[in-house]
């Protein structure tokens, strides 16, 4: 048999010879964490010549295992799909395992593996360090930190063909819940440890929100552009304003030890009460706080889970994890003929490779419209990649869009990074807030759009692109061109089909739109009971200017549903926050309609009482409110009378 004289194989021969003769490892031959893992493998009674024969679980046992880890599987699904889509071409396998290193899911290209290797990587197989020796899945769990194991660093000789990268996944309490792994055949293109680590952190953030789905979750960071990223801190707050949980990033941002935030009032930590902060954040914009640790930007991730709900089926739980049905073009357009016509033209334009430019105020649902256009076309099953040009620091946006080769600049990741253009290949690229793109970068964007080829920073071959492009902005693009802040040639290249998204105050179908949006919010919240908006309140909401547009309206409706009692079916002003109610009444008074909402409600209550001969229970049931709410409204009527 030919002897492999590669340096790492010669080194491994020396190490394993020493193991066999002296049950010891020559000092300095292996990285410190790998050497420690090898010693643990020795203590477990393993030999480097051991096979990787496995005891396969039955199909029923595998199903039970997956059911026990359903939340982890649901929360990890988007990241597993993303890693598989991006790296499967490099013959990579993406694996998710539980806290015992037992494989839950495997995706990717396994064609290059022999039959034994494929069998050993099936769901249900255990890859703990004590049974398989040093391997990324098992060792990451033992060390409780990300790890990369090169081929010769595996304890078992049989695993020399692999290079593996794993990162543990922790639950909100800091307990190890599972591990994410990416495995390549040696010699194939490999991705840096940070790729898997960031994916694991995204899974942890999703697990955090799911674990506190009945409470408000607030994101914090000292830099606004890092909100809505894997680096954001997360705080879970109960109805009394006490902190129920905080992720690792939140502890770091607030400079406190792990676990020190639990059960402390939010006001004590951030200097503002939970109700005040949530009222600010419900406007749909980040809010800035001055704390002892400096400025912190905050954003509302989720409101408390509404109390009107039915038990979820398995299908509903999966939809709540991020795969719920998205609105189609007809739902987006509503009863607005002009918008409906514009969207149909945009869809036809995209079919002929024309770019679409969406223009509308902040909160008008530009990304929702972009997703609807993507979903309605022939590329619905292909990638939809969204980039917010205003949220990425100017120094990073070029590498974010176009990617870079390893060593392209100081601090670049090993192995480089695939840019968003390449990630969107075959699908749709959505560039939000395109009007904020730096002028220096606009020339390169124009060239890429003209040539449909892109080269990463640092050199390398150009790659052909097959994408559909949708851009969006809230700014006046023609004014930017006139002021010299946006290239005229790029503007005309992007403005293939222009679509103006109306602000809510401009929509003639606002009452119908409110009702449809309420239904959509109910569906996302798992509410099946027929909740409606009180007629007088519906009139006031339809007359309101909605400065935050759809984003603000959706947040207000979520809050109203959260504040409904179990036996209430009618949203009234009782279910609006004081902050929003003040805005609503102030604007109504400014329009000369003060008191209309109150008068309409009083008339409705009196009429219902008359129809039911003063029977409180029957009246409350007819109005769709609780008896307690009805008593409270009657007391107010007496005081005002």
C-alpha positions as CSV (number, residue, x, y, z in Angstrom):
1,X,0.0,0.0,0.0
2,X,1.4,3.4,-0.9
3,X,2.4,5.6,2.0
4,X,0.9,9.1,2.1
5,X,3.8,11.5,2.7
6,X,1.7,14.7,3.3
7,X,3.2,16.6,6.3
8,X,0.1,16.3,8.4
9,X,-0.1,12.5,7.7
10,X,3.5,12.1,8.7
11,X,2.8,14.1,11.9
12,X,-0.3,11.9,12.6
13,X,1.9,8.8,12.2
14,X,4.3,10.0,14.8
15,X,1.5,10.9,17.2
16,X,-0.4,7.7,16.8
17,X,2.8,5.6,17.2
18,X,3.5,7.4,20.5
19,X,-0.1,6.7,21.5
20,X,0.2,3.0,20.8
21,X,3.6,2.6,22.6
22,X,3.2,4.9,25.6
23,X,-0.5,5.8,25.7
24,X,0.7,9.4,25.5
25,X,0.8,12.3,23.0
26,X,4.1,14.1,22.0
27,X,3.9,17.6,23.5
28,X,3.3,20.5,21.1
29,X,2.2,18.3,18.2
30,X,-1.5,19.2,18.4
31,X,-3.3,22.4,19.2
32,X,-4.1,22.6,22.9
33,X,-7.9,22.0,22.7
34,X,-7.3,19.2,20.2
35,X,-4.7,17.6,22.5
36,X,-7.1,17.8,25.5
37,X,-9.8,16.1,23.4
38,X,-7.4,13.3,22.3
39,X,-6.6,12.7,26.0
40,X,-10.3,12.5,26.8
41,X,-10.7,10.0,23.9
42,X,-7.9,7.9,25.4
43,X,-9.6,8.0,28.8
44,X,-12.8,6.8,27.1
45,X,-10.9,3.6,26.0
46,X,-11.0,4.5,22.3
47,X,-8.3,3.5,19.8
48,X,-7.4,5.5,16.7
49,X,-8.0,2.3,14.6
50,X,-11.6,2.0,15.8
51,X,-14.2,1.8,13.0
52,X,-17.1,4.2,12.8
53,X,-19.7,1.4,12.9
54,X,-22.9,2.8,14.3
55,X,-26.0,1.5,16.0
56,X,-28.9,2.8,13.9
57,X,-32.0,3.9,15.7
58,X,-35.4,2.6,14.4
59,X,-37.5,5.0,12.3
60,X,-39.9,5.3,15.2
61,X,-37.1,6.2,17.6
62,X,-35.7,8.8,15.2
63,X,-39.2,10.3,14.9
64,X,-39.5,10.5,18.7
65,X,-36.1,12.1,18.8
66,X,-37.1,14.8,16.3
67,X,-40.4,15.4,18.1
68,X,-38.5,15.9,21.4
69,X,-36.4,18.5,19.6
70,X,-39.1,20.1,17.5
71,X,-38.5,23.7,18.7
72,X,-34.8,23.4,18.0
73,X,-35.5,22.0,14.5
74,X,-38.1,24.7,13.7
75,X,-35.8,27.5,14.9
76,X,-32.8,26.1,13.1
77,X,-34.5,25.4,9.8
78,X,-33.8,28.8,8.1
79,X,-30.1,28.7,8.9
80,X,-29.7,25.0,7.9
81,X,-31.4,25.9,4.5
82,X,-29.3,29.0,4.1
83,X,-26.0,27.1,4.7
84,X,-27.0,24.2,2.5
85,X,-28.0,26.6,-0.4
86,X,-24.8,28.5,-0.2
87,X,-22.3,25.7,0.4
88,X,-23.7,22.4,-0.9
89,X,-22.0,23.0,-4.2
90,X,-18.7,22.6,-2.4
91,X,-19.9,19.1,-1.3
92,X,-20.6,20.3,2.2
93,X,-23.0,18.6,4.6
94,X,-24.9,20.7,7.1
95,X,-26.0,18.9,10.3
96,X,-28.0,19.7,13.3
97,X,-27.6,17.6,16.5
98,X,-29.1,17.6,19.9
99,X,-27.3,18.1,23.2
100,X,-26.1,14.5,23.2
101,X,-24.5,14.9,19.7
102,X,-27.3,12.7,18.2
103,X,-28.0,13.9,14.6
104,X,-31.4,15.4,14.1
105,X,-31.1,16.6,10.5
106,X,-28.6,16.3,7.6
107,X,-28.7,18.3,4.4
108,X,-26.3,18.8,1.5
109,X,-24.3,16.9,-1.1
110,X,-23.2,13.5,0.1
111,X,-22.4,12.0,-3.3
112,X,-18.7,12.0,-2.7
113,X,-19.1,9.9,0.5
114,X,-18.8,6.1,0.6
115,X,-21.7,4.0,1.8
116,X,-20.3,3.6,5.3
117,X,-19.8,7.3,5.8
118,X,-23.3,8.1,4.6
119,X,-24.7,5.5,6.9
120,X,-22.8,7.0,9.8
121,X,-24.2,10.5,9.2
122,X,-27.9,9.5,9.2
123,X,-30.4,11.1,11.7
124,X,-30.3,9.3,15.0
125,X,-26.6,8.5,14.9
126,X,-24.6,9.6,18.0
127,X,-21.4,11.6,17.4
128,X,-20.5,12.2,21.1
129,X,-16.8,12.6,21.8
130,X,-16.9,9.6,24.2
131,X,-18.1,7.3,21.4
132,X,-16.3,8.8,18.3
133,X,-13.3,10.5,19.8
134,X,-12.3,14.0,18.7
135,X,-14.8,15.3,16.2
136,X,-16.4,18.7,15.8
137,X,-19.9,17.8,16.8
138,X,-18.9,16.0,20.0
139,X,-16.0,18.2,20.9
140,X,-17.9,21.5,20.5
141,X,-20.5,20.2,23.0
142,X,-17.8,19.1,25.6
143,X,-15.9,22.4,25.3
144,X,-19.1,24.5,25.0
145,X,-17.5,26.7,22.3
146,X,-17.1,26.7,18.5
147,X,-14.4,24.4,17.1
148,X,-12.9,23.5,13.8
149,X,-11.3,20.0,13.4
150,X,-9.0,19.5,10.4
151,X,-8.7,16.0,8.9
152,X,-5.6,14.8,10.8
153,X,-6.9,16.3,14.1
154,X,-9.8,13.7,14.3
155,X,-9.0,11.0,16.8
156,X,-10.2,8.1,14.5
157,X,-8.0,7.5,11.5
158,X,-11.2,6.8,9.5
159,X,-12.2,10.5,9.8
160,X,-9.1,11.9,8.2
161,X,-11.0,12.6,5.0
162,X,-13.2,15.3,6.7
163,X,-12.7,18.9,7.9
164,X,-15.6,19.9,10.2
165,X,-16.7,23.1,11.9
166,X,-19.3,23.1,14.7
167,X,-20.8,25.6,17.1
168,X,-23.0,24.8,20.1
169,X,-26.5,26.3,20.4
170,X,-27.6,27.5,23.9
171,X,-31.1,28.1,25.2
172,X,-32.0,31.4,26.9
173,X,-30.9,30.0,30.3
174,X,-27.4,29.2,29.0
175,X,-28.0,25.5,28.8
176,X,-26.6,23.6,25.8
177,X,-29.5,22.7,23.5
178,X,-27.7,21.3,20.4
179,X,-24.9,21.9,17.9
180,X,-24.7,23.1,14.3
181,X,-22.1,21.6,12.1
182,X,-20.7,22.0,8.6
183,X,-18.6,19.1,7.2
184,X,-16.5,19.1,4.0
185,X,-14.3,16.5,2.4
186,X,-10.7,17.6,2.8
187,X,-9.3,19.6,-0.1
188,X,-12.7,21.2,-0.8
189,X,-13.4,24.9,-0.4
190,X,-14.1,25.4,3.3
191,X,-15.9,28.2,5.1
192,X,-14.6,29.9,8.2
193,X,-15.7,29.1,11.7
194,X,-17.5,32.5,11.9
195,X,-20.0,31.4,9.3
196,X,-21.3,28.5,11.4
197,X,-20.9,30.5,14.6
198,X,-23.1,33.4,13.3
199,X,-25.7,30.9,12.1
200,X,-25.8,29.3,15.5
201,X,-26.3,32.7,17.1
202,X,-29.2,33.4,14.7
203,X,-30.8,30.2,15.9
204,X,-30.3,31.2,19.5
205,X,-32.0,34.6,18.9
206,X,-35.0,32.8,17.3
207,X,-35.1,30.4,20.2
208,X,-35.1,33.3,22.6
209,X,-38.2,34.9,21.0
210,X,-40.0,31.5,20.9
211,X,-39.2,30.8,24.5
212,X,-40.8,34.1,25.6
213,X,-43.6,34.1,23.0
214,X,-46.2,35.3,25.7
215,X,-44.1,38.4,26.6
216,X,-42.6,41.5,25.0
217,X,-39.1,41.1,23.6
218,X,-36.9,44.1,23.1
219,X,-33.7,44.3,21.0
220,X,-30.9,46.6,22.1
221,X,-27.5,47.6,20.8
222,X,-25.1,50.5,21.2
223,X,-25.0,50.9,17.3
224,X,-28.3,51.2,15.5
225,X,-27.1,49.3,12.4
226,X,-26.6,46.2,14.5
227,X,-30.3,46.0,15.5
228,X,-31.9,43.2,13.7
229,X,-28.6,41.3,13.4
230,X,-27.1,38.4,15.2
231,X,-25.2,40.8,17.5
232,X,-28.3,42.4,19.0
233,X,-29.0,42.0,22.7
234,X,-32.5,40.6,23.5
235,X,-34.6,41.3,26.7
236,X,-37.8,39.6,27.6
237,X,-40.2,41.6,29.7
238,X,-43.3,40.4,31.6
239,X,-46.5,42.5,32.0
240,X,-45.3,43.9,35.3
241,X,-42.2,45.3,33.7
242,X,-39.7,42.8,35.1
243,X,-37.0,41.1,33.0
244,X,-37.7,37.4,32.5
245,X,-34.6,36.8,30.4
246,X,-31.7,38.3,28.5
247,X,-29.3,36.8,26.0
248,X,-25.6,36.8,26.2
249,X,-25.2,39.9,24.0
250,X,-27.6,41.9,26.3
251,X,-25.4,41.0,29.3
252,X,-22.3,42.2,27.5
253,X,-23.9,45.4,26.2
254,X,-25.2,46.3,29.7
255,X,-21.8,45.2,31.3
256,X,-23.3,42.8,33.8
257,X,-22.6,39.2,34.6
258,X,-24.6,36.4,33.0
259,X,-27.9,35.9,34.8
260,X,-27.7,39.1,36.7
261,X,-30.6,40.7,34.8
262,X,-33.3,38.1,35.6
263,X,-36.3,39.4,37.6
264,X,-34.9,42.9,37.8
265,X,-37.3,45.7,36.8
266,X,-36.6,47.1,33.3
267,X,-36.7,50.6,34.7
268,X,-33.8,49.8,37.0
269,X,-31.7,48.5,34.1
270,X,-32.6,51.0,31.4
271,X,-33.9,54.0,33.3
272,X,-37.4,53.9,31.7
273,X,-40.5,51.9,32.6
274,X,-41.5,49.0,30.3
275,X,-44.8,50.6,29.4
276,X,-43.2,53.9,28.4
277,X,-40.5,52.2,26.3
278,X,-43.0,49.9,24.6
279,X,-45.3,52.8,23.8
280,X,-42.3,54.6,22.2
281,X,-41.3,51.5,20.2
282,X,-44.8,50.8,19.0
283,X,-44.4,53.7,16.6
284,X,-42.3,51.4,14.5
285,X,-39.0,53.2,14.9
286,X,-35.9,52.5,17.0
287,X,-35.7,54.5,20.2
288,X,-32.5,55.8,21.8
289,X,-31.8,55.6,25.6
290,X,-29.1,57.2,27.6
291,X,-27.8,54.6,30.1
292,X,-24.9,54.4,32.5
293,X,-23.2,52.3,29.8
294,X,-23.8,55.0,27.1
295,X,-26.4,55.3,24.4
296,X,-28.5,52.2,23.5
297,X,-30.8,51.8,20.5
298,X,-33.9,49.8,21.2
299,X,-36.4,48.1,18.9
300,X,-39.6,46.0,19.6
301,X,-39.2,42.4,18.5
302,X,-42.6,41.1,19.7
303,X,-45.5,42.1,21.8
304,X,-47.1,39.8,24.5
305,X,-49.0,36.9,23.0
306,X,-52.7,37.6,22.9
307,X,-54.8,35.8,25.5
308,X,-57.5,34.8,23.0
309,X,-56.1,31.7,21.4
310,X,-56.6,28.1,20.8
311,X,-54.1,25.3,21.1
312,X,-51.7,25.2,18.1
313,X,-51.6,22.2,15.7
314,X,-48.2,21.1,14.5
315,X,-48.8,22.9,11.2
316,X,-49.6,26.1,13.0
317,X,-46.5,25.9,15.2
318,X,-44.3,25.6,12.1
319,X,-46.0,28.6,10.5
320,X,-45.4,30.6,13.7
321,X,-41.7,29.8,13.4
322,X,-41.3,32.0,10.4
323,X,-43.0,30.2,7.5
324,X,-46.5,31.7,7.8
325,X,-48.4,32.5,4.6
326,X,-47.3,35.8,3.2
327,X,-49.8,38.3,1.6
328,X,-50.1,38.0,-2.2
329,X,-50.3,40.9,-4.7
330,X,-54.1,41.1,-4.5
331,X,-54.0,41.4,-0.7
332,X,-51.2,44.0,-0.9
333,X,-53.1,46.1,-3.5
334,X,-56.5,45.8,-1.6
335,X,-59.2,47.9,-3.3
336,X,-56.7,50.4,-4.7
337,X,-57.1,50.2,-8.6
338,X,-54.0,52.3,-9.3
339,X,-51.7,50.3,-7.0
340,X,-53.2,47.0,-8.4
341,X,-52.4,48.2,-12.0
342,X,-48.8,49.3,-11.0
343,X,-48.1,45.9,-9.3
344,X,-49.3,44.0,-12.4
345,X,-47.0,46.1,-14.6
346,X,-44.1,45.5,-12.2
347,X,-44.7,41.7,-12.3
348,X,-44.8,41.7,-16.1
349,X,-41.7,44.0,-16.2
350,X,-39.8,41.5,-13.9
351,X,-40.6,38.7,-16.3
352,X,-38.8,40.7,-19.0
353,X,-35.8,41.4,-16.7
354,X,-36.8,45.0,-16.0
355,X,-35.8,46.3,-12.5
356,X,-38.6,47.6,-10.2
357,X,-38.3,50.7,-8.1
358,X,-40.7,51.0,-5.2
359,X,-41.1,54.4,-3.7
360,X,-43.1,55.1,-0.5
361,X,-42.9,56.5,3.0
362,X,-41.3,54.6,5.8
363,X,-43.6,51.8,7.0
364,X,-45.6,51.5,3.8
365,X,-44.5,47.8,3.4
366,X,-41.9,48.0,0.7
367,X,-40.3,44.7,1.6
368,X,-43.7,43.1,1.9
369,X,-44.5,44.2,-1.7
370,X,-41.1,43.1,-2.9
371,X,-41.7,39.6,-1.4
372,X,-45.2,39.5,-2.9
373,X,-43.7,40.3,-6.4
374,X,-41.0,37.6,-5.9
375,X,-43.6,35.0,-4.7
376,X,-45.9,35.8,-7.7
377,X,-43.3,35.1,-10.3
378,X,-41.6,32.0,-11.7
379,X,-38.7,32.4,-9.2
380,X,-40.8,32.0,-6.1
381,X,-38.8,28.9,-5.0
382,X,-35.5,30.6,-5.6
383,X,-33.6,32.9,-3.1
384,X,-35.0,36.2,-2.1
385,X,-32.1,38.2,-0.6
386,X,-32.9,41.5,1.1
387,X,-30.3,44.2,1.8
388,X,-31.0,47.4,3.7
389,X,-28.5,49.8,2.2
390,X,-29.0,52.3,5.0
391,X,-28.4,49.8,7.8
392,X,-25.0,48.7,6.8
393,X,-22.0,50.9,7.7
394,X,-20.6,52.6,4.6
395,X,-17.2,50.9,4.9
396,X,-18.9,47.4,4.8
397,X,-21.6,47.7,2.2
398,X,-19.3,47.0,-0.8
399,X,-18.0,43.7,0.7
400,X,-21.6,42.9,1.8
401,X,-22.9,43.2,-1.7
402,X,-20.0,41.8,-3.8
403,X,-18.2,39.6,-1.3
404,X,-14.5,39.3,-0.9
405,X,-11.6,36.9,-1.3
406,X,-9.5,35.7,1.7
407,X,-7.0,38.4,2.6
408,X,-8.7,41.1,0.6
409,X,-8.3,43.5,3.5
410,X,-7.2,43.6,7.1
411,X,-9.7,41.8,9.3
412,X,-11.3,39.8,6.5
413,X,-12.5,36.4,7.3
414,X,-10.5,33.3,6.4
415,X,-12.0,31.8,3.2
416,X,-13.6,35.1,2.2
417,X,-17.3,35.7,2.0
418,X,-20.0,35.3,-0.7
419,X,-21.7,38.6,-1.5
420,X,-25.4,39.2,-1.6
421,X,-25.5,39.4,-5.4
422,X,-24.2,35.8,-5.7
423,X,-26.5,34.7,-2.9
424,X,-29.4,35.9,-4.9
425,X,-28.3,34.2,-8.1
426,X,-31.3,32.6,-9.8
427,X,-33.7,34.5,-7.6
428,X,-34.4,38.1,-6.6
429,X,-32.2,40.8,-4.9
430,X,-34.1,43.4,-3.0
431,X,-32.1,46.6,-2.3
432,X,-34.0,48.6,0.3
433,X,-33.2,52.3,0.9
434,X,-31.2,52.5,-2.4
435,X,-31.3,56.3,-2.1
436,X,-28.8,56.0,0.8
437,X,-26.2,54.1,-1.1
438,X,-22.8,55.9,-1.0
439,X,-22.0,57.8,-4.3
440,X,-18.7,56.1,-4.6
441,X,-20.4,52.6,-4.7
442,X,-23.0,53.6,-7.3
443,X,-20.6,53.4,-10.2
444,X,-19.7,49.8,-9.4
445,X,-23.4,48.9,-8.9
446,X,-24.1,50.3,-12.4
447,X,-21.4,48.3,-14.0
448,X,-22.6,45.1,-12.3
449,X,-26.2,45.7,-13.5
450,X,-25.0,46.4,-17.1
451,X,-22.6,43.5,-17.4
452,X,-24.5,41.0,-15.1
453,X,-21.2,39.8,-13.8
454,X,-19.6,40.4,-10.4
455,X,-16.1,39.9,-9.0
456,X,-15.4,39.8,-5.2
457,X,-13.1,42.3,-3.6
458,X,-9.5,41.2,-3.7
459,X,-9.6,39.8,-7.2
460,X,-10.6,36.5,-8.7
461,X,-12.8,35.4,-11.6
462,X,-15.9,37.2,-12.4
463,X,-19.1,35.3,-11.8
464,X,-22.2,35.6,-14.1
465,X,-25.4,36.6,-12.4
466,X,-29.0,35.7,-13.1
467,X,-31.1,37.9,-10.8
468,X,-34.2,40.0,-10.8
469,X,-33.7,43.3,-9.1
470,X,-36.2,45.2,-6.9
471,X,-35.1,48.5,-5.2
472,X,-37.0,50.7,-2.8
473,X,-36.6,54.1,-1.2
474,X,-38.6,56.6,0.8
475,X,-36.6,59.5,-0.7
476,X,-37.2,61.7,-3.7
477,X,-34.8,60.1,-6.2
478,X,-35.2,62.8,-8.8
479,X,-34.3,65.4,-6.2
480,X,-31.2,63.4,-5.2
481,X,-30.2,63.2,-8.9
482,X,-30.7,67.0,-9.3
483,X,-28.5,67.6,-6.1
484,X,-25.8,65.3,-7.4
485,X,-26.2,62.8,-4.6
486,X,-27.3,60.0,-6.9
487,X,-26.1,59.1,-10.4
488,X,-28.6,59.9,-13.1
489,X,-27.5,56.9,-15.3
490,X,-28.0,54.5,-12.3
491,X,-31.4,56.0,-11.5
492,X,-32.7,55.4,-15.0
493,X,-31.2,51.9,-14.9
494,X,-33.1,51.1,-11.7
495,X,-36.3,52.8,-12.6
496,X,-37.5,50.2,-15.1
497,X,-40.9,50.0,-13.6
498,X,-41.7,52.6,-11.0
499,X,-44.3,51.8,-8.3
500,X,-45.6,54.5,-5.9
501,X,-46.8,52.9,-2.6
502,X,-49.5,55.1,-1.1
503,X,-49.3,56.2,2.5
504,X,-52.2,54.9,4.6
505,X,-53.7,58.4,4.9
506,X,-53.9,58.4,1.1
507,X,-55.9,55.2,0.8
508,X,-59.6,55.4,0.1
509,X,-60.1,51.8,1.2
510,X,-58.6,52.3,4.7
511,X,-61.6,50.7,6.6
512,X,-61.4,47.6,4.5
513,X,-57.6,47.5,4.7
514,X,-57.8,47.8,8.5
515,X,-60.2,44.8,8.6
516,X,-58.0,42.7,6.3
517,X,-54.8,43.6,8.3
518,X,-56.6,42.7,11.5
519,X,-57.5,39.3,10.1
520,X,-53.8,38.8,9.0
521,X,-52.5,39.7,12.4
522,X,-55.1,37.4,14.1
523,X,-53.9,34.5,11.8
524,X,-50.2,35.1,12.7
525,X,-51.1,35.2,16.4
526,X,-53.1,32.0,16.2
527,X,-56.5,33.7,17.0
528,X,-59.5,31.9,15.5
529,X,-62.3,33.8,17.2
530,X,-64.1,36.5,15.2
531,X,-62.6,39.7,16.6
532,X,-63.8,43.0,15.2
533,X,-63.2,46.7,15.7
534,X,-66.0,48.8,17.3
535,X,-67.6,50.9,14.6
536,X,-66.9,54.3,16.2
537,X,-63.3,53.3,16.8
538,X,-63.0,52.0,13.2
539,X,-64.1,55.4,11.9
540,X,-61.5,57.2,14.1
541,X,-58.7,54.8,13.0
542,X,-59.7,55.4,9.4
543,X,-59.5,59.1,9.9
544,X,-56.1,59.0,11.6
545,X,-53.0,60.0,9.6
546,X,-50.9,57.0,10.5
547,X,-47.4,58.6,10.3
548,X,-45.8,55.2,10.8
549,X,-48.0,53.7,8.1
550,X,-48.6,49.9,7.9
551,X,-45.8,49.1,10.4
552,X,-47.4,51.4,13.0
553,X,-51.0,50.0,12.3
554,X,-49.9,46.4,12.6
555,X,-48.2,47.1,15.9
556,X,-51.3,48.9,17.3
557,X,-53.5,46.0,16.3
558,X,-51.1,43.4,17.8
559,X,-51.2,45.4,21.1
560,X,-55.0,45.7,21.0
561,X,-55.3,41.9,20.6
562,X,-52.9,41.4,23.4
563,X,-55.0,43.5,25.7
564,X,-58.3,41.7,25.0
565,X,-59.8,39.6,27.8
566,X,-60.6,36.0,27.0
567,X,-64.3,36.6,26.6
568,X,-64.0,39.8,24.5
569,X,-64.5,39.9,20.8
570,X,-64.6,43.6,20.2
571,X,-61.7,46.0,20.1
572,X,-62.5,49.3,21.7
573,X,-60.5,52.2,22.9
574,X,-60.0,50.3,26.2
575,X,-57.5,48.1,24.2
576,X,-55.4,51.0,23.0
577,X,-52.4,52.2,24.8
578,X,-52.6,55.6,26.5
579,X,-49.9,57.0,24.3
580,X,-51.7,56.1,21.1
581,X,-55.1,57.1,22.4
582,X,-53.7,60.5,23.2
583,X,-52.4,60.8,19.6
584,X,-55.7,59.6,18.2
585,X,-57.8,62.0,20.3
586,X,-55.5,64.9,19.8
587,X,-55.6,64.6,16.0
588,X,-59.4,64.2,16.1
589,X,-59.7,67.4,18.1
590,X,-57.4,69.1,15.7
591,X,-59.7,68.1,12.9
592,X,-62.7,69.5,14.8
593,X,-64.2,66.0,15.6
594,X,-63.4,65.8,19.3
595,X,-65.7,63.6,21.3
596,X,-67.2,61.8,18.2
597,X,-65.6,58.5,19.3
598,X,-66.9,58.8,22.8
599,X,-70.4,59.8,21.7
600,X,-70.6,56.8,19.2
601,X,-69.6,54.4,21.9
602,X,-72.1,55.7,24.4
603,X,-74.9,55.4,21.8
604,X,-73.9,51.8,21.0
605,X,-74.0,50.8,24.7
606,X,-77.3,52.5,25.4
607,X,-78.9,50.9,22.4
608,X,-77.6,47.4,23.3
609,X,-78.9,47.9,26.9
610,X,-82.4,48.8,25.6
611,X,-82.5,45.8,23.3
612,X,-81.6,43.4,26.1
613,X,-83.8,45.1,28.8
614,X,-80.9,46.2,30.9
615,X,-79.5,42.6,31.2
616,X,-75.7,43.2,31.7
617,X,-74.6,39.7,30.7
618,X,-76.6,39.6,27.5
619,X,-75.5,43.2,26.6
620,X,-71.8,42.4,27.2
621,X,-72.1,39.3,25.0
622,X,-73.9,41.2,22.3
623,X,-71.2,43.9,22.3
624,X,-68.4,41.3,22.4
625,X,-66.9,42.8,25.6
626,X,-66.5,41.4,29.1
627,X,-68.9,42.2,31.9
628,X,-66.1,44.0,33.8
629,X,-65.5,46.3,30.8
630,X,-69.2,47.0,30.4
631,X,-69.5,47.9,34.1
632,X,-66.6,50.2,33.7
633,X,-68.1,52.0,30.7
634,X,-71.5,52.3,32.5
635,X,-69.7,54.0,35.5
636,X,-68.0,56.4,33.1
637,X,-71.4,57.2,31.6
638,X,-72.9,57.9,35.1
639,X,-70.0,60.2,36.0
640,X,-70.3,62.1,32.7
641,X,-74.1,62.3,33.0
